[in-house]
């Protein structure tokens, strides 16, 4: 499954781990993506949606 929200476009981002000695190593921030059946723009689709879009009400989840 791709790490991309089909509603807001949230995707994997990169940053640094910073140790106590301030040494920096690269790390990955992954969004919380779920494959969900939703009603979006009048159609029922299975989409990859981040939990932020689900909880904010940007889409309506089909139960």
Secondary structure, 3 states (H helix, E strand, C coil): CCCECCCCCCECEEEEEECCCCCEEEEEECCCEEEEEEEECCEEEEEEEEHHHHHHCCCEECC
